[in-house]
Amino acid sequence: MTDGASERIQYDVFALADVEQEKYQLLAERVQESLAGFECERSPHLQTFARSSVHRYEAHGHSRTYVIITPTQDSIDVAGFFTVGMTALNLSNATGSAKKKLMGDISLDQTGAYSIAELARSDSYSSAQLPGSTILDEAKEVIKRARSYVAGRFVVVDARQEVFDRLYQPAGFRIIDVAKAPMDMPDVPFVTACAVIKDW
């Protein structure tokens, strides 16, 4: 039996905006090349985002992408990534008990929230090498740093039901609504879920 921790890859997390500074030109070129060939067959949406949309979202300030970079024999590779942004959390469809657990004694149907909009691992790496929970933990750290400056109570994700069950529910997220699936995955069940940041 192998120790899962011994299979884990070494990695560093960088904001894509930082990597793309002129002084990191060689690193930026390798990151761009890796994203352009990013493979994630489990989610065509995430694969397309990495290959063709990530820079557009960065340029518009819609979200910030963080790349998980691991060394290879002769260079580096993007083993995974996540994006963090802002969204509106609509609790009007949540049950009374769910709303109470989330909002406490402040009753609002809508509030601002952080969003983990994309979270992916490259098909080149196994879950033993880079667990989804590790990528999520890195996203949580970014959000906690942001919260220390500008406050904020919630983080929201839209996720496939199976990903919610495996990754987000054990991390304290609760389903609050059914989500619309991406256009390239119309028949896959998606949910909207949120977590209370202070519970981390």
N, C-alpha and C positions, 0 to 999 in steps of 0.2 A: 504494500500500500504506500503511495507516495504522499508526501506532505504538500497540500495545495499551496501553502505559502512559499515553498521552495520553487514552484513553477512560475511565480509572479514575475512579471517583467519590471525592470527599473524604468522609471519615467519621471518627467518633469511636466508641469502644467504652465502654459504660457497663454496670455491673452493674445489673440491673433493680431490685434491692433499694435501690440508691443513688438511682436515678431517682425511686422512689416515696416518697421522704421528703417531708414536708409542704412544705418550702421550695422544692421543684421541682414544685409542683402543676400548673402549665401544661404543663411538659415531660412530666410523668407522664400527663396527659390525652391528649396527642398520641401518646405511645408506646402507650398502651392502645388508642386508636382505630386506630392503624396495625396493631397485632397482631391486633385483632379482625377486620380486613379482609385479613389476610396471605394472599397467594395463592402456593401451591406445588403446582401440579397434578401435578408429577412424583412427589410423595409426599403422598398424602392424610393419612398419619400426622403428618407435620410440620406440615401446614396445620391439622389439628385441634388439635395440641399448642399452636401459637401462638394460635389463636383461643379455645380453651376450657380448656386444661389447665395452661398455664404458671404461672398465679398459684397454683393448688392445689399444684403441686410446690414452688414457692418457699415457700409458707406452711408446708408440712410439713418443710422443710429437706432434702428428698430430693435436690435439686440446686440449683445457682445458674445463672440464665440471664443471659447478656450480650447486649445488643442493639447492633447496628451501625447507628448513626444517621447519616443523610446529610441535608444541607440541601436544601430544595426552594425554589421561587420565593417561597412565602409562609409556609413552616413547616419542619417536619422530617418524615422518613419513616424507618421501620425497613426497611433494605435487606436485613438478614439477622440471624441470631442463632445462638448456640450455648449449650449447657448443659454444665456440668461438675459431676460428683458423684463418689461413691465406689462401688466394687463389689468383688466377690470374683472373682479370676482363677483359674479352674479349669484346670489344665494336665494333668489326668489323661488327656485324650484327645489331647494333643499327641504328636507323634512324639518318639522319643528325641533325635534330632538337633536338632529345634526346641526342645525343653525345655533342652537343653544350651546352645544359643545364647542363650536367654532368661535362664536361671537361673545360668549359669556354674557355679561349684563349690558352690553352695548348692542342694541338691535338695529342693524342696517341690512337692507336687501342687496346693496352693492357697495363695494369698497375696492381700493387699489390693492394690488398684490404683485409680488415678484412672479416671474414665469420661467420655468425650465422648458424652453420651447423645443429643443432638440437634444437628444442624448444618444450617442452611438458608439459602438465598438466595431473596429474593422474586422472583416471576416478572416483576416490573416492571423488573428489572435483568438485564443479560446477564452472561455469564461474563467478557467483556472488561471490563465496568464493575466487577465485583466477583468476582474469581476464587475458586473454592472453596478454593484453596490459601491465599489471603489470610485467609479466615475460619478455616481450620485453624491458620494461624500465630498468629492472635490467641488461639485456644484454648490452643495450646501455651505461649504467654507466661503465661497465667493459671496453668496447671499448674506451670510452672517456678517461679513465685513461691510457690505453695503448697508445693512441694517444698523450697524453701529454708527453710521453717519447720518442716515435719513429716516430711521425707524422703519416700520412695516411689520405687519403681523403674519401675513400668509405667503405661501408659495403655491403656485398652481401648475399642474401638468395635465396635458391631454395625452392619453396613452392607450395602446391596445389593451383590452381586458386582460389578456394573458400576461402582459408586461406589468400591468398594475398588480396582479395577483402575486407575481414572482418578485418584483423589485420595489414597487412603491408602497404597497400595503404594509410589508414588514418594516418600512421606514417611517410609519406613522401617518401616511396619507389616507384620507377618507374620500370615497366617491360622493360627489355632490350632484352629478348630472350625467346624462349621456352626451357624448361629444360627436361631432361630425367627423367622419373619417376623411383623410386626405383623398384628393381626386384619384390618385393612382392606387388606392386601396379601398374601393367603395363598399365591399362586402365584409370588411373586417370590423368587428365590434370595438368601438372606442369609448372611453369614459373620460370625464373631467374629474380630477381629484385635487384635493388641497391638504396642506399640512400647516400647523401652527409653528412658526419658526422658533418661538421661545421653548417649545417642547424638545428641541434638539439639544 
